[in-house]
Amino acid sequence: MMELTENKKEKGIWKLPKNVRQIGEPGSSTRILIEDYAYTYLHQMAEQNLTCMKTAVLLGNAEDGRICIQAAVEADMGQDQKKWFTNEQWRDVFAEVQQWFSGLEVVGWFLSNPGFPVQLTEELRTLHEKHFPSDKHVLFLMDVMENDADFFIKSDVGLTAAPGYYIYYEKNDTMQAYMSEQRGGAGIEPEGILRDRAAAKFRSVMMEKKEQNSQKKMLTFLYTASTFLVLVILVIGVTMMNNYDRMTNMETAIHQISQTLDQESTGQNQDTLEQQATEENQEALANQEAAGIAAEELGDARSNEDDAEAAGDDGEGTAEEAAGEDTEENPTEDPENTSSGENATEPQRYEVRKGDTLLGICRNWYGDETKVGEICALNGLDNGDHIYAGQILLLP
């Protein structure tokens, strides 16, 4: 039987047993406690036949603020609720109570109706108010198919479902012996050996809680580590993208600068070459004009000398004869012939082609390389290899 803790100075103070399993939220109202053997007996009785209803009378004691159920006696009342709790049925129940649980009182009743929800119907309410009128009587409904069970207790508004209850564990030899007798002796433990079921279940519950806490901690750690890893990967990805964009922009800028420099260098080289070609052409034209002027002056000087000699020798026969002989041997040049001779001495213009060299030009025009120096002198070239395509050269 359940042990109550009393204080001599404050009589009536009660404490819960040490090994207790809470079902629901019992709250601060009347507490309902059922011993583990009694609960197991009711559950096994309901599972014996899932096609019919099972009823039992709950035994224990009730005091202010608590109802303790320590035993249960099966009541075979059939399936017709209108014929339940007759005088004959109560007589059989009390005979069982006197035989096994003489020190306990009736604190309520039990009903198992497999496949039907745990709900209070009008028929059940009427049966309870008629046969269990006390405020300390409870109704325990169970559906083993759905593994659902609830206690109902009287309140200010009538019979209502209790918010929760307790299953407590202690040594209950009387209920254990009654269960063994109902099963025909099956499941009786060897004499002298009684397992401490409360301690075993308590340890089992504590181990389950410890495992659950360990799993929660591990899951929390894994979640935190995964979140941190994802953040690191995101930061690395963003950094790489920024670096890639910077490298791309830098490469583009370097390429643009290189193109600009190449264009400026090409433009400067082209301008330099054009300027050099212009200067060389102007120098060649100046040399050509100077050569033409010198040739004209030379021709004029020779013509003047011939006229002066002819005028000084008019009276002398010997001179005339000599002049005549000289005239016959070297007749006076025709102005046209003189003009053609003068044209023959003028430099020729030649446009340099791609691949030309001064040596090649001399060989093509003169058949040898003797005129290279004259060509350089006539065109003002310090180096005969510095010629380019399109350049105008004067050839002697």
KOLVO-219104 format. One record per residue (C-alpha): residue number from 1; residue in three letters; z, x, y. Coordinates in nm, 2 decimals. Layout:
+-----+--------+--------+--------+--------+
: num : residu :     up :   east :  north :
+-----+--------+--------+--------+--------+
: NUM :    ALA :      Z :      X :      Y :
...
+-----+--------+--------+--------+--------+
# end
This chain:
+-----+--------+--------+--------+--------+
: num : residu :     up :   east :  north :
+-----+--------+--------+--------+--------+
:   1 :    MET :   0.00 :   0.00 :   0.00 :
:   2 :    MET :  -0.06 :   0.11 :   0.36 :
:   3 :    GLU :   0.23 :   0.29 :   0.52 :
:   4 :    LEU :   0.34 :   0.17 :   0.87 :
:   5 :    THR :   0.49 :   0.41 :   1.11 :
:   6 :    GLU :   0.79 :   0.27 :   1.29 :
:   7 :    ASN :   1.01 :   0.40 :   1.57 :
:   8 :    LYS :   1.38 :   0.30 :   1.56 :
:   9 :    LYS :   1.40 :   0.29 :   1.93 :
:  10 :    GLU :   1.08 :   0.10 :   1.98 :
:  11 :    LYS :   1.05 :  -0.12 :   1.68 :
:  12 :    GLY :   0.70 :  -0.25 :   1.60 :
:  13 :    ILE :   0.50 :   0.06 :   1.72 :
:  14 :    TRP :   0.22 :   0.11 :   1.47 :
:  15 :    LYS :  -0.03 :   0.39 :   1.43 :
:  16 :    LEU :  -0.37 :   0.41 :   1.25 :
:  17 :    PRO :  -0.37 :   0.59 :   0.92 :
:  18 :    LYS :  -0.49 :   0.95 :   0.94 :
:  19 :    ASN :  -0.80 :   0.90 :   0.73 :
:  20 :    VAL :  -1.00 :   0.62 :   0.89 :
:  21 :    ARG :  -1.37 :   0.53 :   0.93 :
:  22 :    GLN :  -1.45 :   0.32 :   1.23 :
:  23 :    ILE :  -1.72 :   0.05 :   1.21 :
:  24 :    GLY :  -1.85 :  -0.07 :   1.55 :
:  25 :    GLU :  -1.63 :  -0.08 :   1.85 :
:  26 :    PRO :  -1.30 :  -0.25 :   1.76 :
:  27 :    GLY :  -1.17 :  -0.25 :   2.11 :
:  28 :    SER :  -0.81 :  -0.32 :   2.22 :
:  29 :    SER :  -0.79 :  -0.68 :   2.08 :
:  30 :    THR :  -0.67 :  -0.76 :   1.73 :
:  31 :    ARG :  -0.76 :  -0.47 :   1.50 :
:  32 :    ILE :  -0.89 :  -0.54 :   1.15 :
:  33 :    LEU :  -0.84 :  -0.28 :   0.88 :
:  34 :    ILE :  -0.96 :  -0.30 :   0.52 :
:  35 :    GLU :  -0.86 :  -0.06 :   0.25 :
:  36 :    ASP :  -1.15 :   0.14 :   0.09 :
:  37 :    TYR :  -1.08 :   0.01 :  -0.27 :
:  38 :    ALA :  -1.09 :  -0.35 :  -0.15 :
:  39 :    TYR :  -1.41 :  -0.29 :   0.05 :
:  40 :    THR :  -1.57 :  -0.12 :  -0.25 :
:  41 :    TYR :  -1.47 :  -0.40 :  -0.48 :
:  42 :    LEU :  -1.63 :  -0.67 :  -0.25 :
:  43 :    HIS :  -1.94 :  -0.46 :  -0.22 :
:  44 :    GLN :  -1.98 :  -0.41 :  -0.60 :
:  45 :    MET :  -1.91 :  -0.78 :  -0.66 :
:  46 :    ALA :  -2.19 :  -0.88 :  -0.42 :
:  47 :    GLU :  -2.43 :  -0.64 :  -0.59 :
:  48 :    GLN :  -2.37 :  -0.78 :  -0.94 :
:  49 :    ASN :  -2.60 :  -1.08 :  -0.88 :
:  50 :    LEU :  -2.84 :  -1.09 :  -0.58 :
:  51 :    THR :  -2.95 :  -1.45 :  -0.66 :
:  52 :    CYS :  -2.63 :  -1.64 :  -0.58 :
:  53 :    MET :  -2.34 :  -1.65 :  -0.34 :
:  54 :    LYS :  -2.01 :  -1.47 :  -0.42 :
:  55 :    THR :  -1.67 :  -1.56 :  -0.27 :
:  56 :    ALA :  -1.33 :  -1.40 :  -0.27 :
:  57 :    VAL :  -0.99 :  -1.44 :  -0.11 :
:  58 :    LEU :  -0.86 :  -1.15 :   0.11 :
:  59 :    LEU :  -0.50 :  -1.03 :   0.07 :
:  60 :    GLY :  -0.28 :  -0.82 :   0.28 :
:  61 :    ASN :  -0.05 :  -0.86 :   0.57 :
:  62 :    ALA :  -0.09 :  -0.97 :   0.93 :
:  63 :    GLU :   0.13 :  -0.88 :   1.23 :
:  64 :    ASP :   0.08 :  -0.89 :   1.60 :
:  65 :    GLY :  -0.23 :  -0.69 :   1.70 :
:  66 :    ARG :  -0.35 :  -0.61 :   1.35 :
:  67 :    ILE :  -0.47 :  -0.76 :   1.02 :
:  68 :    CYS :  -0.46 :  -0.53 :   0.72 :
:  69 :    ILE :  -0.66 :  -0.62 :   0.41 :
:  70 :    GLN :  -0.53 :  -0.43 :   0.11 :
:  71 :    ALA :  -0.68 :  -0.63 :  -0.18 :
:  72 :    ALA :  -0.93 :  -0.90 :  -0.28 :
:  73 :    VAL :  -0.94 :  -1.16 :  -0.56 :
:  74 :    GLU :  -1.27 :  -1.31 :  -0.67 :
:  75 :    ALA :  -1.29 :  -1.69 :  -0.65 :
:  76 :    ASP :  -1.55 :  -1.85 :  -0.86 :
:  77 :    MET :  -1.64 :  -2.17 :  -0.67 :
:  78 :    GLY :  -2.00 :  -2.22 :  -0.76 :
:  79 :    GLN :  -2.29 :  -2.27 :  -0.51 :
:  80 :    ASP :  -2.21 :  -2.60 :  -0.36 :
:  81 :    GLN :  -2.01 :  -2.53 :  -0.04 :
:  82 :    LYS :  -1.89 :  -2.90 :  -0.03 :
:  83 :    LYS :  -1.69 :  -2.83 :  -0.35 :
:  84 :    TRP :  -1.53 :  -2.51 :  -0.24 :
:  85 :    PHE :  -1.15 :  -2.45 :  -0.22 :
:  86 :    THR :  -1.04 :  -2.73 :  -0.43 :
:  87 :    ASN :  -0.69 :  -2.75 :  -0.57 :
:  88 :    GLU :  -0.79 :  -2.62 :  -0.91 :
:  89 :    GLN :  -0.97 :  -2.32 :  -0.74 :
:  90 :    TRP :  -0.67 :  -2.24 :  -0.53 :
:  91 :    ARG :  -0.45 :  -2.26 :  -0.84 :
:  92 :    ASP :  -0.66 :  -2.00 :  -1.02 :
:  93 :    VAL :  -0.66 :  -1.77 :  -0.71 :
:  94 :    PHE :  -0.28 :  -1.79 :  -0.68 :
:  95 :    ALA :  -0.24 :  -1.71 :  -1.05 :
:  96 :    GLU :  -0.43 :  -1.39 :  -1.00 :
:  97 :    VAL :  -0.23 :  -1.31 :  -0.69 :
:  98 :    GLN :   0.10 :  -1.35 :  -0.87 :
:  99 :    GLN :  -0.02 :  -1.13 :  -1.15 :
: 100 :    TRP :  -0.15 :  -0.84 :  -0.95 :
: 101 :    PHE :  -0.06 :  -0.87 :  -0.58 :
: 102 :    SER :   0.27 :  -1.06 :  -0.56 :
: 103 :    GLY :   0.38 :  -0.88 :  -0.24 :
: 104 :    LEU :   0.07 :  -0.97 :  -0.04 :
: 105 :    GLU :  -0.03 :  -1.28 :   0.15 :
: 106 :    VAL :  -0.37 :  -1.45 :   0.21 :
: 107 :    VAL :  -0.53 :  -1.32 :   0.53 :
: 108 :    GLY :  -0.88 :  -1.47 :   0.50 :
: 109 :    TRP :  -1.18 :  -1.50 :   0.27 :
: 110 :    PHE :  -1.51 :  -1.33 :   0.18 :
: 111 :    LEU :  -1.86 :  -1.46 :   0.14 :
: 112 :    SER :  -2.17 :  -1.27 :   0.02 :
: 113 :    ASN :  -2.51 :  -1.45 :   0.05 :
: 114 :    PRO :  -2.79 :  -1.19 :  -0.03 :
: 115 :    GLY :  -3.10 :  -1.22 :   0.17 :
: 116 :    PHE :  -2.95 :  -1.44 :   0.44 :
: 117 :    PRO :  -2.85 :  -1.30 :   0.79 :
: 118 :    VAL :  -2.49 :  -1.24 :   0.86 :
: 119 :    GLN :  -2.44 :  -1.55 :   1.09 :
: 120 :    LEU :  -2.18 :  -1.81 :   1.13 :
: 121 :    THR :  -2.31 :  -2.16 :   1.04 :
: 122 :    GLU :  -2.15 :  -2.50 :   1.11 :
: 123 :    GLU :  -2.07 :  -2.54 :   0.74 :
: 124 :    LEU :  -1.89 :  -2.21 :   0.73 :
: 125 :    ARG :  -1.71 :  -2.28 :   1.05 :
: 126 :    THR :  -1.59 :  -2.61 :   0.91 :
: 127 :    LEU :  -1.47 :  -2.46 :   0.59 :
: 128 :    HIS :  -1.28 :  -2.19 :   0.77 :
: 129 :    GLU :  -1.10 :  -2.42 :   1.01 :
: 130 :    LYS :  -1.01 :  -2.65 :   0.73 :
: 131 :    HIS :  -0.87 :  -2.40 :   0.47 :
: 132 :    PHE :  -0.78 :  -2.11 :   0.70 :
: 133 :    PRO :  -0.64 :  -2.26 :   1.02 :
: 134 :    SER :  -0.42 :  -1.96 :   1.12 :
: 135 :    ASP :  -0.52 :  -1.72 :   1.40 :
: 136 :    LYS :  -0.45 :  -1.44 :   1.16 :
: 137 :    HIS :  -0.71 :  -1.55 :   0.91 :
: 138 :    VAL :  -1.05 :  -1.38 :   0.91 :
: 139 :    LEU :  -1.39 :  -1.45 :   0.75 :
: 140 :    PHE :  -1.58 :  -1.15 :   0.61 :
: 141 :    LEU :  -1.96 :  -1.21 :   0.57 :
: 142 :    MET :  -2.18 :  -0.95 :   0.39 :
: 143 :    ASP :  -2.55 :  -0.92 :   0.31 :
: 144 :    VAL :  -2.59 :  -0.63 :   0.06 :
: 145 :    MET :  -2.97 :  -0.65 :   0.07 :
: 146 :    GLU :  -2.97 :  -0.55 :   0.44 :
: 147 :    ASN :  -2.65 :  -0.35 :   0.41 :
: 148 :    ASP :  -2.49 :  -0.56 :   0.69 :
: 149 :    ALA :  -2.14 :  -0.69 :   0.72 :
: 150 :    ASP :  -1.92 :  -0.85 :   1.00 :
: 151 :    PHE :  -1.58 :  -0.99 :   1.04 :
: 152 :    PHE :  -1.52 :  -1.32 :   1.22 :
: 153 :    ILE :  -1.18 :  -1.40 :   1.39 :
: 154 :    LYS :  -1.04 :  -1.68 :   1.60 :
: 155 :    SER :  -1.04 :  -1.63 :   1.98 :
: 156 :    ASP :  -1.00 :  -1.84 :   2.29 :
: 157 :    VAL :  -1.36 :  -1.98 :   2.24 :
: 158 :    GLY :  -1.33 :  -2.04 :   1.87 :
: 159 :    LEU :  -1.44 :  -1.84 :   1.57 :
: 160 :    THR :  -1.64 :  -1.53 :   1.69 :
: 161 :    ALA :  -1.77 :  -1.20 :   1.55 :
: 162 :    ALA :  -1.53 :  -0.91 :   1.58 :
: 163 :    PRO :  -1.67 :  -0.62 :   1.78 :
: 164 :    GLY :  -1.57 :  -0.37 :   1.50 :
: 165 :    TYR :  -1.32 :  -0.29 :   1.22 :
: 166 :    TYR :  -1.17 :   0.01 :   1.04 :
: 167 :    ILE :  -1.20 :   0.13 :   0.68 :
: 168 :    TYR :  -0.89 :   0.33 :   0.59 :
: 169 :    TYR :  -0.83 :   0.55 :   0.28 :
: 170 :    GLU :  -0.50 :   0.57 :   0.09 :
: 171 :    LYS :  -0.37 :   0.56 :  -0.27 :
: 172 :    ASN :  -0.40 :   0.20 :  -0.39 :
: 173 :    ASP :  -0.32 :   0.20 :  -0.76 :
: 174 :    THR :  -0.28 :  -0.18 :  -0.79 :
: 175 :    MET :  -0.63 :  -0.25 :  -0.65 :
: 176 :    GLN :  -0.78 :   0.03 :  -0.86 :
: 177 :    ALA :  -0.62 :  -0.12 :  -1.18 :
: 178 :    TYR :  -0.75 :  -0.47 :  -1.09 :
: 179 :    MET :  -1.10 :  -0.34 :  -1.04 :
: 180 :    SER :  -1.09 :  -0.16 :  -1.37 :
: 181 :    GLU :  -0.97 :  -0.48 :  -1.55 :
: 182 :    GLN :  -1.25 :  -0.69 :  -1.39 :
: 183 :    ARG :  -1.51 :  -0.44 :  -1.51 :
: 184 :    GLY :  -1.37 :  -0.44 :  -1.87 :
: 185 :    GLY :  -1.21 :  -0.10 :  -1.83 :
: 186 :    ALA :  -1.53 :   0.07 :  -1.72 :
: 187 :    GLY :  -1.50 :   0.34 :  -1.45 :
: 188 :    ILE :  -1.13 :   0.40 :  -1.51 :
: 189 :    GLU :  -1.04 :   0.76 :  -1.43 :
: 190 :    PRO :  -0.84 :   0.97 :  -1.69 :
: 191 :    GLU :  -0.47 :   0.90 :  -1.69 :
: 192 :    GLY :  -0.28 :   1.12 :  -1.43 :
: 193 :    ILE :  -0.60 :   1.21 :  -1.24 :
: 194 :    LEU :  -0.65 :   1.03 :  -0.91 :
: 195 :    ARG :  -0.90 :   1.18 :  -0.68 :
: 196 :    ASP :  -0.82 :   1.20 :  -0.31 :
: 197 :    ARG :  -1.12 :   1.00 :  -0.20 :
: 198 :    ALA :  -1.01 :   0.98 :   0.16 :
: 199 :    ALA :  -0.99 :   1.36 :   0.19 :
: 200 :    ALA :  -1.32 :   1.41 :   0.01 :
: 201 :    LYS :  -1.49 :   1.15 :   0.23 :
: 202 :    PHE :  -1.33 :   1.29 :   0.54 :
: 203 :    ARG :  -1.45 :   1.64 :   0.46 :
: 204 :    SER :  -1.79 :   1.50 :   0.38 :
: 205 :    VAL :  -1.80 :   1.33 :   0.72 :
: 206 :    MET :  -1.69 :   1.65 :   0.90 :
: 207 :    MET :  -1.95 :   1.86 :   0.72 :
: 208 :    GLU :  -2.22 :   1.61 :   0.82 :
: 209 :    LYS :  -2.11 :   1.62 :   1.18 :
: 210 :    LYS :  -2.09 :   2.00 :   1.18 :
: 211 :    GLU :  -2.45 :   2.01 :   1.03 :
: 212 :    GLN :  -2.57 :   1.77 :   1.29 :
: 213 :    ASN :  -2.41 :   1.97 :   1.57 :
: 214 :    SER :  -2.57 :   2.29 :   1.43 :
: 215 :    GLN :  -2.91 :   2.12 :   1.41 :
: 216 :    LYS :  -2.87 :   1.99 :   1.76 :
: 217 :    LYS :  -2.78 :   2.34 :   1.89 :
: 218 :    MET :  -3.08 :   2.49 :   1.71 :
: 219 :    LEU :  -3.32 :   2.23 :   1.84 :
: 220 :    THR :  -3.18 :   2.28 :   2.19 :
: 221 :    PHE :  -3.23 :   2.65 :   2.16 :
: 222 :    LEU :  -3.58 :   2.61 :   2.02 :
: 223 :    TYR :  -3.67 :   2.36 :   2.29 :
: 224 :    THR :  -3.54 :   2.60 :   2.56 :
: 225 :    ALA :  -3.72 :   2.90 :   2.41 :
: 226 :    SER :  -4.05 :   2.70 :   2.38 :
: 227 :    THR :  -4.02 :   2.59 :   2.74 :
: 228 :    PHE :  -3.96 :   2.94 :   2.86 :
: 229 :    LEU :  -4.25 :   3.07 :   2.65 :
: 230 :    VAL :  -4.48 :   2.81 :   2.79 :
: 231 :    LEU :  -4.38 :   2.90 :   3.15 :
: 232 :    VAL :  -4.44 :   3.27 :   3.08 :
: 233 :    ILE :  -4.78 :   3.20 :   2.94 :
: 234 :    LEU :  -4.86 :   2.98 :   3.24 :
: 235 :    VAL :  -4.75 :   3.25 :   3.49 :
: 236 :    ILE :  -4.95 :   3.52 :   3.30 :
: 237 :    GLY :  -5.26 :   3.29 :   3.30 :
: 238 :    VAL :  -5.23 :   3.22 :   3.67 :
: 239 :    THR :  -5.18 :   3.59 :   3.75 :
: 240 :    MET :  -5.49 :   3.68 :   3.54 :
: 241 :    MET :  -5.70 :   3.42 :   3.71 :
: 242 :    ASN :  -5.59 :   3.54 :   4.06 :
: 243 :    ASN :  -5.66 :   3.91 :   3.96 :
: 244 :    TYR :  -6.00 :   3.81 :   3.82 :
: 245 :    ASP :  -6.09 :   3.63 :   4.14 :
: 246 :    ARG :  -5.98 :   3.93 :   4.35 :
: 247 :    MET :  -6.18 :   4.17 :   4.13 :
: 248 :    THR :  -6.49 :   3.94 :   4.16 :
: 249 :    ASN :  -6.46 :   3.92 :   4.53 :
: 250 :    MET :  -6.41 :   4.30 :   4.56 :
: 251 :    GLU :  -6.71 :   4.36 :   4.34 :
: 252 :    THR :  -6.92 :   4.12 :   4.55 :
: 253 :    ALA :  -6.81 :   4.29 :   4.88 :
: 254 :    ILE :  -6.88 :   4.64 :   4.74 :
: 255 :    HIS :  -7.23 :   4.53 :   4.63 :
: 256 :    GLN :  -7.30 :   4.38 :   4.97 :
: 257 :    ILE :  -7.18 :   4.69 :   5.15 :
: 258 :    SER :  -7.40 :   4.90 :   4.92 :
: 259 :    GLN :  -7.70 :   4.69 :   4.99 :
: 260 :    THR :  -7.64 :   4.71 :   5.36 :
: 261 :    LEU :  -7.61 :   5.08 :   5.35 :
: 262 :    ASP :  -7.93 :   5.11 :   5.14 :
: 263 :    GLN :  -8.12 :   4.89 :   5.38 :
: 264 :    GLU :  -7.99 :   5.09 :   5.68 :
: 265 :    SER :  -8.08 :   5.42 :   5.51 :
: 266 :    THR :  -8.42 :   5.30 :   5.42 :
: 267 :    GLY :  -8.49 :   5.17 :   5.77 :
: 268 :    GLN :  -8.37 :   5.50 :   5.92 :
: 269 :    ASN :  -8.59 :   5.70 :   5.68 :
: 270 :    GLN :  -8.89 :   5.48 :   5.75 :
: 271 :    ASP :  -8.84 :   5.51 :   6.13 :
: 272 :    THR :  -8.80 :   5.89 :   6.10 :
: 273 :    LEU :  -9.12 :   5.92 :   5.89 :
: 274 :    GLU :  -9.31 :   5.70 :   6.13 :
: 275 :    GLN :  -9.18 :   5.90 :   6.43 :
: 276 :    GLN :  -9.28 :   6.23 :   6.26 :
: 277 :    ALA :  -9.62 :   6.10 :   6.17 :
: 278 :    THR :  -9.67 :   5.98 :   6.53 :
: 279 :    GLU :  -9.56 :   6.31 :   6.67 :
: 280 :    GLU :  -9.79 :   6.51 :   6.42 :
: 281 :    ASN : -10.09 :   6.28 :   6.50 :
: 282 :    GLN : -10.03 :   6.33 :   6.88 :
: 283 :    GLU : -10.00 :   6.71 :   6.83 :
: 284 :    ALA : -10.32 :   6.71 :   6.62 :
: 285 :    LEU : -10.51 :   6.51 :   6.89 :
: 286 :    ALA : -10.38 :   6.75 :   7.16 :
: 287 :    ASN : -10.50 :   7.05 :   6.96 :
: 288 :    GLN : -10.83 :   6.89 :   6.90 :
: 289 :    GLU : -10.88 :   6.82 :   7.27 :
: 290 :    ALA : -10.78 :   7.18 :   7.36 :
: 291 :    ALA : -11.03 :   7.32 :   7.11 :
: 292 :    GLY : -11.31 :   7.10 :   7.25 :
: 293 :    ILE : -11.23 :   7.21 :   7.61 :
: 294 :    ALA : -11.23 :   7.58 :   7.50 :
: 295 :    ALA : -11.57 :   7.54 :   7.33 :
: 296 :    GLU : -11.72 :   7.37 :   7.64 :
: 297 :    GLU : -11.59 :   7.65 :   7.87 :
: 298 :    LEU : -11.73 :   7.92 :   7.64 :
: 299 :    GLY : -12.07 :   7.75 :   7.64 :
: 300 :    ASP : -12.07 :   7.72 :   8.02 :
: 301 :    ALA : -11.98 :   8.09 :   8.05 :
: 302 :    ARG : -12.26 :   8.21 :   7.83 :
: 303 :    SER : -12.52 :   7.99 :   8.01 :
: 304 :    ASN : -12.41 :   8.13 :   8.35 :
: 305 :    GLU : -12.45 :   8.49 :   8.23 :
: 306 :    ASP : -12.81 :   8.42 :   8.10 :
: 307 :    ASP : -12.91 :   8.27 :   8.44 :
: 308 :    ALA : -12.77 :   8.57 :   8.63 :
: 309 :    GLU : -12.95 :   8.83 :   8.42 :
: 310 :    ALA : -13.28 :   8.64 :   8.45 :
: 311 :    ALA : -13.25 :   8.62 :   8.83 :
: 312 :    GLY : -13.18 :   9.00 :   8.87 :
: 313 :    ASP : -13.48 :   9.13 :   8.67 :
: 314 :    ASP : -13.77 :   8.93 :   8.84 :
: 315 :    GLY : -13.96 :   9.24 :   9.01 :
: 316 :    GLU : -13.94 :   9.49 :   8.73 :
: 317 :    GLY : -14.23 :   9.48 :   8.49 :
: 318 :    THR : -14.05 :   9.68 :   8.23 :
: 319 :    ALA : -13.77 :   9.44 :   8.27 :
: 320 :    GLU : -14.01 :   9.15 :   8.24 :
: 321 :    GLU : -14.17 :   9.30 :   7.94 :
: 322 :    ALA : -13.83 :   9.37 :   7.80 :
: 323 :    ALA : -13.73 :   9.02 :   7.89 :
: 324 :    GLY : -14.05 :   8.89 :   7.74 :
: 325 :    GLU : -14.00 :   9.08 :   7.43 :
: 326 :    ASP : -13.65 :   8.98 :   7.43 :
: 327 :    THR : -13.76 :   8.63 :   7.49 :
: 328 :    GLU : -14.01 :   8.65 :   7.21 :
: 329 :    GLU : -13.76 :   8.80 :   6.97 :
: 330 :    ASN : -13.47 :   8.57 :   7.09 :
: 331 :    PRO : -13.62 :   8.27 :   7.26 :
: 332 :    THR : -13.39 :   8.07 :   7.48 :
: 333 :    GLU : -13.18 :   7.82 :   7.29 :
: 334 :    ASP : -13.27 :   7.46 :   7.34 :
: 335 :    PRO : -13.01 :   7.25 :   7.51 :
: 336 :    GLU : -13.02 :   7.01 :   7.21 :
: 337 :    ASN : -12.97 :   7.30 :   6.97 :
: 338 :    THR : -12.69 :   7.43 :   7.18 :
: 339 :    SER : -12.53 :   7.10 :   7.19 :
: 340 :    SER : -12.55 :   7.06 :   6.81 :
: 341 :    GLY : -12.40 :   7.41 :   6.77 :
: 342 :    GLU : -12.12 :   7.32 :   6.99 :
: 343 :    ASN : -12.06 :   7.00 :   6.78 :
: 344 :    ALA : -12.06 :   7.20 :   6.46 :
: 345 :    THR : -11.76 :   7.40 :   6.59 :
: 346 :    GLU : -11.55 :   7.09 :   6.66 :
: 347 :    PRO : -11.26 :   7.02 :   6.40 :
: 348 :    GLN : -11.32 :   6.75 :   6.15 :
: 349 :    ARG : -11.06 :   6.46 :   6.10 :
: 350 :    TYR : -10.92 :   6.40 :   5.75 :
: 351 :    GLU : -10.67 :   6.13 :   5.64 :
: 352 :    VAL : -10.43 :   6.25 :   5.38 :
: 353 :    ARG : -10.43 :   6.05 :   5.06 :
: 354 :    LYS : -10.15 :   6.00 :   4.81 :
: 355 :    GLY : -10.13 :   6.31 :   4.59 :
: 356 :    ASP : -10.32 :   6.54 :   4.83 :
: 357 :    THR : -10.20 :   6.90 :   4.90 :
: 358 :    LEU : -10.33 :   7.16 :   5.15 :
: 359 :    LEU : -10.46 :   7.38 :   4.87 :
: 360 :    GLY : -10.65 :   7.08 :   4.71 :
: 361 :    ILE : -10.80 :   6.99 :   5.05 :
: 362 :    CYS : -10.91 :   7.35 :   5.11 :
: 363 :    ARG : -11.07 :   7.37 :   4.77 :
: 364 :    ASN : -11.25 :   7.04 :   4.81 :
: 365 :    TRP : -11.38 :   7.12 :   5.17 :
: 366 :    TYR : -11.44 :   7.49 :   5.16 :
: 367 :    GLY : -11.44 :   7.59 :   4.79 :
: 368 :    ASP : -11.15 :   7.83 :   4.83 :
: 369 :    GLU : -10.79 :   7.85 :   4.98 :
: 370 :    THR : -10.87 :   8.08 :   5.28 :
: 371 :    LYS : -10.85 :   7.81 :   5.54 :
: 372 :    VAL : -10.49 :   7.70 :   5.46 :
: 373 :    GLY : -10.35 :   7.91 :   5.74 :
: 374 :    GLU : -10.60 :   7.79 :   6.00 :
: 375 :    ILE : -10.53 :   7.42 :   5.90 :
: 376 :    CYS : -10.16 :   7.48 :   5.94 :
: 377 :    ALA : -10.21 :   7.65 :   6.28 :
: 378 :    LEU : -10.46 :   7.38 :   6.40 :
: 379 :    ASN : -10.22 :   7.09 :   6.30 :
: 380 :    GLY :  -9.89 :   7.27 :   6.39 :
: 381 :    LEU :  -9.76 :   7.27 :   6.04 :
: 382 :    ASP :  -9.47 :   7.51 :   5.96 :
: 383 :    ASN :  -9.48 :   7.43 :   5.59 :
: 384 :    GLY :  -9.81 :   7.34 :   5.42 :
: 385 :    ASP :  -9.63 :   7.12 :   5.17 :
: 386 :    HIS :  -9.49 :   6.88 :   5.43 :
: 387 :    ILE :  -9.78 :   6.63 :   5.45 :
: 388 :    TYR :  -9.77 :   6.26 :   5.36 :
: 389 :    ALA : -10.02 :   5.99 :   5.28 :
: 390 :    GLY : -10.19 :   5.84 :   5.59 :
: 391 :    GLN : -10.14 :   6.16 :   5.80 :
: 392 :    ILE : -10.45 :   6.27 :   6.01 :
: 393 :    LEU : -10.53 :   6.64 :   5.97 :
: 394 :    LEU : -10.78 :   6.84 :   6.18 :
: 395 :    LEU : -11.00 :   7.07 :   5.96 :
: 396 :    PRO : -11.17 :   7.38 :   6.12 :
+-----+--------+--------+--------+--------+
# end
